Amino acid sequence: MRAALIKDFNADLSIETVDDPSCPDNGVVLEVAACGVCRSDFHGWVGEHPKVGPGSILGHEYCGTVVAAGPQATHPVGARLIAPFILACGACPACATGVSNTCANQITPGFGTPGAYAQYVAVPFDHNLVALPEAMSPALAAGLGCRVTTAWHALTDRAQVRTGEWVAVHGTGGIGLATLLLARALGARVVAVDVVDDKLAHAKVHGAEAVVNAANVDAAEAIRELTGGGAHVSIEALGIGPTTNASLDCLRILGRHVQVGMPAGSGMMEVNMRAIYAKQLSFFGTRGMPAWKYPSLLEMIDRGAVDITPMLAREVALSGASAELHAMHGPTAPGTAVITDFAA
């Protein structure tokens, strides 16, 4: 099969012909229809993830068709499926209590095992996979497995956003845009924060009640003024110190901060603990979403309660993934790129 491999950090991916993956006994092999190019991939590509190195195949936002099924698989050959990026074992205490996104035995393709920047990907623990709705394009579905599901879980589980609350979104990339769209669907009022005017204009078009350019003003102060005292919920979608602290500082008393952005580098950062203490804030971490929550999210999308089409900016070839990763070194355009052509 054709696959894009890391040869050196920060260098173009190498398009090579490699062996097709073996089918796991407890899972399937998918012919990949689409795979998102995510900022989490960027962290691996630049050498900031301990499980990614030379020879790795990235790609954890994918969907496709089953071409081989193991004896313990739950899906048959021919099934069209979406994969969450966390593949939970289904048997540990975390899985048994409904928090499979914290499974100690989890597998994440692209981070430790070969991912979906390839024509085929092996998927163990295939009970995590769900059917691709007929009306949804593979390109759009690919982004569900990470950006949309992570944003949905952050809003509905960690922050428990309520109708009419102010939600500040720091960073309007893939996860930030998904958070905006889903928060609006939940009846929240959204302030979007970024440093790129085009992305802020894009956020405004798609439901942000207010936008703040953090390159021009003190974002936290601007949000407190816009919201009459501070946001009820603030979502940090970049994983860096300045936005994490702006997220904390923009909250009102008893506000809820959710750390969605994967921390860069070592993950260590200084945070404004005085703000957490004085305003009695809640500070939540979140990663992924339990697979059992997929049906309610898909039903919401399928009946038109939320339109996630703004998530998809462009479709690219496998050979174009390198350019998308390089672009993440600086400000990026609105929306996200998805690989849909694995022959070019």
N, C-alpha and C positions, 0 to 999 in steps of 0.2 A: 504494500500500500504506500501511497504518498503521505508524508508527514513533515511537519516543520519542527526541527530540533534546535535546541540551544547548543551552540558550539562554544561561544564565549559570552560572558555577561555584557550587556549593552551593545551587542553586535547583531547584525542581521541574522535572522533564523536561517538555518540551512534546510532547503527543501530536498528530501532524500526519499529513496525507495527503501522501506524497511519491512520486516516480516509482519504479516497480519497478526493481530493479537490472538492468543489462545482463549477459548471460551471457559470462563470459570464454572465450576460445578454448581455454584449457588447464584448464577447470574447469566448474563447474556452478552452477546457482541452486537453493537449497533453499527449500521452504516450511517455515518454522521450526515445529517441534512443541513445543519447549521450549528455554528459555535460562536459565541460572543467573544470579543476581545475586551477583557475586563482590566481595570486598574490593579486588581489583585494579581493578574498575570504579569503586569508591569513590575510589581514588587519582586516577583520571582525572577524575571528577566534581567533585572539590574543587580541581582545577587543578595536580596534582602530576605529571602525565605530559606530556612535551613534545609528544606527537603527538595530544593530545586538547584540543579547544577548542570554542567555540560552533559549533553545527551538526553536531557529531559524534554518531554513533549508537553507543552502547556495546554490549557483548555478545559474549563470546568463548567461552562454554561453551554449546554448542548441538548440537541434532540435528534432523533433519528428512527430508523426502522430496524427491528430485530432480524438479524440474518443467521444467528446461531443461538441456541438456548441450552443451558446445562441441565442435568437431570433434576436439580433442585430448584430450577428457575420457576418463577410464577407467571411469566409472560411468554407467549408462543412466538414462533417465527412469523414475521409479517406484521407484528404489532407496531404501531407508531407511537413513540413515547417521549416524554420530557423527563429529564433527570435533574433532581436537586443536586447541588454540588456536594452536599454531605450525604454519603451513603452509609446509613446506620445499620448495625448488625441485626437489630430486631429482637435480641435475646437478653441483653444486659438490663440491669435495674433502670438505667436512664430510659431505654426504649420502652420498658414495661410501664413506666410512669408517664409516658407521653412527651418526654423531652428528648427525643431522639437526636436533636441537633447538638446535644452534649454527649453523645455516645462515646465511650472510651475506646471502642473498637472501630470507629468510623474510618472510612476510606474516602479520600478526595482525589479523583483523577486530576492530573496536572500538578499535584503537590505530593510527590512520593510514589505515584504510579502514573503510567502514561495517560495523557489527557486527549482531548478531542480536536487539537490542531492536526487532524489526520482523517483519512477516509473512513477508518473504523476505530472503535474504542471498546475495550472490554469493561463491562459494568457488573461487578459483584453486588450481592445484596440487592437484587433487582426488585424486591418488594417495595423499594423506595420510589420506583418509577411510576409515572401516571400517564394515562392516555392523552395524546395530543388531540385537542378538540378539532373537529373537521373544519370549522370555519377559521381557524387560526393558522397563519403561515408559519413554516418552520423558522424563518428569520426572526419573527416576532417572538415565537415561543422560546427561542434560545436564551433570551434575556431573563426569562422567568426564573431559571434555576438558581440564580444568585441575586441579581439586583432587586427584582420585584419581590421575591419571597423574603429576602432579608429586610427590605423596607416594610413589608406587610407585617412581619413578626415584630419588628421594632415598634411599630405604631399600635398594633392591636394587643400585643402581649406585654412587652416591656413597659411602654409608656401608657398604655390603656387610654388612648386619646378619645376625648369626648367631643360631641358636636358643639361648635361654637368656640372651642379653645383655639388660642393662637399657637401655631407650630412654626418655629424658626428652623430653616434648613440651611446648613452651612456647607456649601459646595453643591453645584448643580450638574455634576456629572451623571453617570448612570444611576447610582443609588439615590443621589439627591433628587434627580428628576422623577424617579419612581416614587420617592417619598412625597414629593409635591402632589403628584397625580392621585395617589392613594389617600393622602390626608384630606384633599379636597373632596374625594368621594365619601369620606367619613364625616364630612360636614365641618371640618376644621378650617380656620383662617390661616393662610400661609404667608410667611415672609421668607423670601429666598435671598441668600447671600452668596456672592461670588466676586471675582475681580475682573470678569470678562463681560463687557456690556452686551455683546451679542447673546450670551447665555442668559443674562438677566432679562433681556427682551423676550427671549424664547420662553423663559419661566413665566413672565407676565402674560404672554399669549395663552399659556396653558394653565392658568388659574391662580398664580400667585397674586395675592391682594396687594402686596408691596414688595419692592426689591431694594437691596442695599449693596452698593459696590464698596467692598471692604478696603479697596485700594485708595479710596477717596475720603472715607469717613471712619470714625470709630463705630464698627458694626454693632457692638453690644449696646452702646449708648443710643444709636439710631433705632434699634429694635425696641428698647425700653420706651422710647418716646412714641414710636409708631403704635405700640400695643397698649399704651396707657399703663405702664408699670412693669412690663416684661412679658416674655412668652411663657405660656404654661408648660410647653414641651419644646425642647431644642434637640435637633438631630445633627450630630457631627458626622459628615460623610467623606472626610478626607484622611483622617488619621494623623494629623500633625498638631503640634503644640499650640500655635496661634489660634487655630479654629476651635480647638477643644476649649481653650480658655475663653474665647469669645462666646462659645455656646453656653458655658457656665455663667458668664457675666451678664448675658442677655436675659436670663430667667428672672421671673418674679419669685417672691417668697413661696416656698413649697413647690417650686418648679421641678421638672423631671428632665434630666439630660440623658440621652442615649448615645453611646459610643458605637457607631456603625462602621466608620472608617477603620480599616485595618491599620494599626500603628506602623509607621515607617521605621526602618532600621532596627535598632535594638528593642524598640517599643517603649523605651523609657522617656518620660517627659515630665516637666514640672507643671502642676496644675494649681489653680487658685483655691486652695483648701479653705481659705477664709470665706470665700463666697459660698462654698458648700456648707460650711459651719453656720455662718451668720444667717443665710437665707433658708437653712434647713432643707437643702436640695437633696433630691434622690439622684444617684449616679448609677446608670445601668450600662452593662456591657451586653452586646448581642452579637450573634453570629449564626446566619442561616435561619432555617425554619423547619420544624418537624414536618415530615412528609404527610402526616395525616391532615394537615391544614390545607393541603393543595386543593381538594374539591371545592371548599367554600370560596377560595380565591378565584379558581377557574370559573365557577358558576357566576361570580360577580362580573368577571370580564366577559363571559359568554352572553350574558343578558344585557350587556351594555351599560352597567352601572358605573364602570370606569373604562376609559379609553386609554390604552397603553401604547397606541401606535406612535405617539411622539417620542417614545424610547428609541425607535429605530431610525438612525440617521442615514446609514448607507450599508450596502452589501458589498463585500470585497472578496477577492480570491485568496486562497491560502498563501500565495506569494506576496499578498499585500499586507499580511499581518505585521510584518516587521515595521513598515511605515507607520502603522497605527501605534505600535509600542514606542517607537522613537518620538512620536508627537506628544506622548504623555510626559516628556521631560518639561514641557511648557504648557501654557493655557491651550485648551482644546475646544473645538467647536461644539455646539449643542448636539445632544443625542449621542448614540453609540454605534460602533461598527460591528457587523456580524459577518463571519466567513460563511459563504454559501456555495462557493465554487472551489472544489477540492482538486480539480484537474488542472488548474492554472496557477 
